Amino acid sequence: MKIFLVGMPGSGKTTLGKQLAQHLDIAFVDLDAEIERAEQRSISEIFSHKGEDYFRLLESRLLREWAASAVSFVMATGGGAPCFHRGIDLINEYGISVFLDCPVSELIERVRKNRERPLLLTSDEPELKARLEKMLANRRDCYSKANIILQDATLHTLLKRLELRT
């Protein structure tokens, strides 16, 4: 069993992913943490030293390796992972994809607390809102290819939706 949580930065992929993995008694994988482990540097450092194109290729390679593995897991993908290098197609080929569709107003509250998101670094709230809205508009078509779309992203609602698929 492979479950891939997709969605915007701050949508709750890591939080919900850890809860789901614990409930299912399978591994939890944070793709961004795997990237940082492989590179021995933070996502921000990878972006600043090697650029977004390098990051996206590395992200895609690690996503493919995990997807093709024999391990059962719940993965919190990076926000862009499904949207580059046919990531959502790969995800849907190897497992169940779940789009955590979170309102921009909620995303703002969550990402403002995390200064480790290189594409969202700004202290100006209107600018942050504009960046998130643009990013979501650019990614929504990709995210909408997920097997399950959740607007009420709680463990209870996710488990109910997963039961409907089995």
MARBA-635239 format. One line per field, with one value per residue: residue number from 0; residue in one letter; chain; x, y, z of N, C-alpha, C in turn. Coordinates in steps of 0.02 Angstrom, whole numbers, plus 50000, padded with zeros to 5 digits. Example, Ala and Ser with C-alpha at 12.3 -4.5 7.8 and 13.67 -1.06 7.14 Angstrom:
<pts>
num c(0_1)
residuo c(A_S)
cadena c(A_A)
n.x c(50660_50642)
n.y c(49716_49888)
n.z c(50390_50354)
ca.x c(50615_50684)
ca.y c(49775_49947)
ca.z c(50390_50357)
c.x c(50660_50645)
c.y c(49835_50002)
c.z c(50390_50394)
</pts>
This chain:
<pts>
num c(0_1_2_3_4_5_6_7_8_9_10_11_12_13_14_15_16_17_18_19_20_21_22_23_24_25_26_27_28_29_30_31_32_33_34_35_36_37_38_39_40_41_42_43_44_45_46_47_48_49_50_51_52_53_54_55_56_57_58_59_60_61_62_63_64_65_66_67_68_69_70_71_72_73_74_75_76_77_78_79_80_81_82_83_84_85_86_87_88_89_90_91_92_93_94_95_96_97_98_99_100_101_102_103_104_105_106_107_108_109_110_111_112_113_114_115_116_117_118_119_120_121_122_123_124_125_126_127_128_129_130_131_132_133_134_135_136_137_138_139_140_141_142_143_144_145_146_147_148_149_150_151_152_153_154_155_156_157_158_159_160_161_162_163_164_165)
residuo c(M_K_I_F_L_V_G_M_P_G_S_G_K_T_T_L_G_K_Q_L_A_Q_H_L_D_I_A_F_V_D_L_D_A_E_I_E_R_A_E_Q_R_S_I_S_E_I_F_S_H_K_G_E_D_Y_F_R_L_L_E_S_R_L_L_R_E_W_A_A_S_A_V_S_F_V_M_A_T_G_G_G_A_P_C_F_H_R_G_I_D_L_I_N_E_Y_G_I_S_V_F_L_D_C_P_V_S_E_L_I_E_R_V_R_K_N_R_E_R_P_L_L_L_T_S_D_E_P_E_L_K_A_R_L_E_K_M_L_A_N_R_R_D_C_Y_S_K_A_N_I_I_L_Q_D_A_T_L_H_T_L_L_K_R_L_E_L_R_T)
cadena c(A_A_A_A_A_A_A_A_A_A_A_A_A_A_A_A_A_A_A_A_A_A_A_A_A_A_A_A_A_A_A_A_A_A_A_A_A_A_A_A_A_A_A_A_A_A_A_A_A_A_A_A_A_A_A_A_A_A_A_A_A_A_A_A_A_A_A_A_A_A_A_A_A_A_A_A_A_A_A_A_A_A_A_A_A_A_A_A_A_A_A_A_A_A_A_A_A_A_A_A_A_A_A_A_A_A_A_A_A_A_A_A_A_A_A_A_A_A_A_A_A_A_A_A_A_A_A_A_A_A_A_A_A_A_A_A_A_A_A_A_A_A_A_A_A_A_A_A_A_A_A_A_A_A_A_A_A_A_A_A_A_A_A_A_A_A)
n.x c(50042_50028_50015_49997_50008_49957_49968_49957_50095_50087_49963_49940_49996_50107_50072_49946_49988_50080_49992_49904_49993_50035_49912_49886_49993_50110_50256_50302_50342_50427_50445_50520_50609_50680_50745_50826_50906_50972_51046_51115_51090_50983_50818_50803_50939_50975_50895_50952_51088_51092_50978_50805_50774_50868_50831_50699_50724_50796_50699_50602_50672_50691_50558_50517_50600_50553_50417_50427_50477_50469_50410_50279_50195_50151_50160_50211_50213_50317_50251_50259_50295_50202_50175_50278_50382_50293_50244_50119_50060_50147_50131_49995_50002_50071_50010_49887_49824_49800_49727_49746_49645_49655_49597_49661_49669_49688_49808_49895_49902_49968_50090_50156_50216_50322_50480_50552_50518_50562_50500_50404_50451_50425_50386_50280_50111_50003_50078_50119_49994_49957_50058_50030_49900_49924_50013_49930_49831_49908_49939_49822_49754_49839_49838_49704_49696_49710_49667_49582_49499_49509_49428_49401_49517_49546_49599_49496_49403_49483_49511_49381_49358_49459_49417_49306_49366_49419)
n.y c(49941_50106_50273_50434_50596_50748_50922_51098_51193_51192_51133_51027_50902_50834_50828_50759_50648_50583_50546_50459_50359_50306_50257_50158_50079_50083_50141_50315_50438_50583_50675_50792_50788_50674_50720_50819_50737_50660_50759_50818_50946_51088_51117_51251_51288_51205_51259_51389_51364_51274_51289_51292_51203_51098_51052_51006_50900_50812_50790_50725_50609_50545_50529_50437_50328_50294_50267_50155_50062_49918_49945_49981_50132_50297_50447_50614_50722_50847_51011_51041_50922_50829_50901_50920_50846_50743_50693_50670_50573_50465_50445_50408_50292_50204_50208_50271_50430_50579_50731_50867_50989_51144_51299_51458_51558_51485_51422_51531_51564_51451_51438_51554_51536_51454_51469_51401_51382_51403_51458_51539_51640_51784_51929_52005_52008_52028_52002_51870_51807_51831_51759_51627_51611_51620_51512_51405_51416_51384_51251_51181_51105_50995_50942_50908_50788_50692_50540_50549_50687_50798_50911_50930_50896_50783_50648_50558_50586_50556_50419_50368_50398_50322_50193_50183_50159_50034)
n.z c(50000_49954_49991_49938_49988_49925_49886_49922_49996_50170_50180_50262_50241_50300_50437_50435_50365_50451_50554_50485_50439_50561_50609_50512_50531_50454_50363_50374_50256_50220_50084_50061_50170_50135_50022_50078_50158_50060_49994_50096_50143_50173_50101_50065_50051_49944_49842_49838_49807_49700_49624_49564_49458_49468_49595_49568_49479_49563_49661_49584_49547_49673_49711_49613_49647_49776_49745_49662_49750_49860_49978_50094_50124_50187_50106_50122_49999_49922_49892_49754_49694_49630_49516_49428_49303_49270_49391_49458_49378_49395_49533_49537_49465_49549_49674_49790_49774_49867_49873_49973_49991_50034_50096_50039_50137_50254_50222_50221_50358_50406_50330_50356_50477_50451_50398_50305_50174_50018_49902_49952_50031_50111_50203_50187_50196_50097_49981_50004_50003_49870_49803_49847_49796_49658_49641_49679_49580_49468_49497_49522_49421_49407_49539_49545_49481_49572_49658_49767_49833_49963_50064_50194_50286_50388_50494_50516_50409_50300_50319_50304_50168_50108_50139_50058_49937_49943)
ca.x c(50000_50064_49969_50034_49970_49979_49934_49998_50133_50045_49897_49934_50019_50150_50033_49898_50025_50105_49934_49880_50043_50031_49850_49891_50053_50159_50306_50288_50397_50422_50489_50569_50661_50721_50787_50877_50953_51012_51091_51150_51078_50911_50785_50822_51008_50975_50869_50998_51152_51087_50921_50743_50775_50905_50789_50643_50750_50811_50634_50571_50710_50676_50488_50516_50631_50506_50357_50443_50502_50422_50390_50215_50207_50113_50210_50195_50254_50325_50194_50267_50316_50158_50163_50337_50408_50238_50241_50052_50050_50186_50097_49933_50020_50098_49974_49828_49841_49750_49738_49721_49624_49651_49588_49721_49670_49718_49878_49932_49915_50015_50156_50187_50254_50377_50525_50593_50486_50597_50457_50355_50484_50408_50353_50223_50053_49970_50121_50114_49928_49960_50100_49993_49844_49953_50039_49873_49800_49952_49944_49757_49739_49879_49812_49637_49703_49716_49613_49537_49507_49482_49427_49401_49573_49557_49612_49431_49374_49527_49499_49317_49366_49501_49375_49263_49405_49443)
ca.y c(50000_50170_50330_50496_50657_50803_50985_51158_51200_51212_51102_50976_50837_50802_50815_50706_50589_50548_50515_50403_50305_50274_50220_50100_50044_50080_50195_50383_50466_50653_50680_50846_50763_50627_50762_50849_50684_50642_50814_50841_51017_51105_51134_51321_51288_51174_51310_51446_51344_51235_51312_51253_51149_51043_51026_50968_50836_50770_50773_50676_50546_50514_50508_50375_50274_50273_50238_50088_50018_49868_49967_50014_50195_50358_50498_50685_50747_50919_51041_51040_50856_50798_50946_50923_50782_50694_50664_50645_50511_50415_50434_50371_50225_50162_50210_50312_50500_50617_50803_50904_51053_51189_51369_51502_51593_51439_51412_51590_51557_51396_51448_51613_51512_51413_51509_51355_51371_51452_51492_51580_51684_51855_51949_52047_51963_52030_51968_51799_51786_51831_51703_51565_51607_51605_51444_51359_51419_51347_51181_51150_51053_50937_50915_50880_50720_50645_50491_50574_50759_50810_50980_50924_50850_50753_50576_50524_50591_50520_50348_50353_50400_50266_50133_50181_50137_49965)
ca.z c(50000_49950_49991_49926_50003_49882_49899_49931_50058_50226_50177_50315_50216_50349_50498_50422_50343_50511_50588_50444_50440_50627_50611_50468_50552_50399_50366_50350_50218_50202_50026_50071_50216_50097_49979_50121_50178_50001_49977_50156_50152_50176_50038_50050_50027_49878_49797_49829_49779_49638_49585_49566_49409_49499_49649_49539_49454_49621_49690_49539_49552_49737_49707_49573_49685_49828_49715_49635_49803_49886_50045_50103_50159_50175_50089_50113_49944_49922_49857_49681_49670_49580_49460_49386_49278_49271_49458_49477_49341_49430_49597_49525_49441_49602_49737_49797_49785_49904_49870_50031_49963_50091_50074_50041_50201_50302_50202_50243_50430_50417_50301_50386_50535_50428_50356_50266_50109_49977_49853_49987_50079_50111_50265_50166_50191_50031_49932_50018_49979_49797_49782_49859_49748_49592_49643_49679_49513_49422_49515_49536_49372_49425_49601_49534_49454_49629_49666_49819_49849_50030_50088_50267_50293_50454_50490_50511_50342_50254_50327_50273_50095_50088_50145_49999_49880_49950)
c.x c(50044_50012_50011_49988_49999_49939_49984_50041_50086_49977_49887_49958_50060_50111_49986_49933_50052_50049_49910_49929_50041_49968_49854_49951_50100_50204_50277_50350_50381_50471_50540_50625_50708_50769_50843_50928_50999_51064_51133_51147_51003_50883_50804_50893_51012_50951_50921_51064_51146_51026_50861_50744_50811_50862_50733_50665_50765_50746_50600_50606_50693_50603_50482_50545_50584_50444_50369_50467_50447_50393_50320_50227_50150_50166_50178_50242_50267_50268_50199_50281_50268_50154_50223_50357_50356_50230_50173_50037_50086_50152_50035_49945_50038_50056_49910_49850_49783_49770_49705_49708_49608_49642_49651_49725_49702_49792_49921_49950_49969_50085_50192_50231_50317_50420_50568_50564_50512_50552_50408_50386_50465_50375_50291_50162_50016_50012_50118_50048_49928_50001_50064_49936_49869_49978_49982_49839_49842_49952_49877_49740_49777_49850_49744_49638_49710_49656_49560_49551_49471_49485_49425_49455_49586_49570_49547_49403_49418_49516_49433_49323_49409_49461_49329_49299_49426_49390)
c.y c(50062_50225_50393_50555_50714_50865_51041_51155_51225_51179_51047_50907_50800_50782_50756_50641_50549_50513_50453_50345_50268_50231_50155_50056_50030_50141_50262_50409_50539_50663_50736_50825_50714_50666_50793_50797_50666_50696_50838_50917_51030_51120_51206_51325_51257_51225_51365_51426_51311_51252_51264_51194_51087_51010_50983_50902_50787_50745_50718_50608_50509_50491_50442_50316_50248_50239_50167_50039_49969_49887_49997_50078_50245_50412_50567_50709_50821_50948_51037_50971_50825_50838_50951_50852_50726_50658_50636_50580_50453_50395_50391_50301_50178_50162_50251_50384_50535_50690_50835_50975_51101_51261_51411_51537_51550_51426_51470_51583_51505_51411_51508_51592_51474_51453_51465_51342_51423_51489_51540_51628_51757_51870_51992_52002_51968_51995_51893_51771_51781_51772_51636_51557_51589_51533_51393_51358_51379_51272_51145_51094_50988_50903_50881_50811_50668_50599_50514_50648_50772_50884_50983_50873_50830_50679_50538_50527_50555_50445_50327_50350_50341_50201_50127_50154_50065_49915)
c.z c(50000_49945_49987_49940_49963_49901_49911_49995_50113_50227_50229_50295_50268_50412_50488_50402_50402_50547_50550_50446_50507_50632_50570_50485_50493_50404_50343_50316_50203_50145_50033_50118_50180_50050_50020_50143_50120_49985_50036_50163_50149_50107_50017_50022_49957_49826_49784_49796_49710_49595_49586_49516_49437_49553_49620_49510_49510_49653_49649_49544_49616_49740_49669_49612_49739_49798_49691_49689_49824_49953_50043_50143_50146_50162_50088_50058_49955_49881_49781_49652_49619_49515_49412_49365_49284_49338_49476_49440_49375_49496_49586_49498_49498_49666_49733_49813_49819_49903_49931_50007_50019_50066_50084_50108_50255_50286_50227_50317_50443_50391_50330_50445_50515_50379_50311_50197_50059_49927_49885_50037_50067_50178_50250_50154_50125_49977_49941_49991_49903_49771_49790_49809_49678_49589_49640_49610_49463_49435_49521_49485_49387_49487_49591_49502_49510_49632_49715_49829_49915_50047_50164_50285_50365_50444_50480_50440_50291_50259_50296_50197_50070_50091_50084_49938_49885_49938)
</pts>
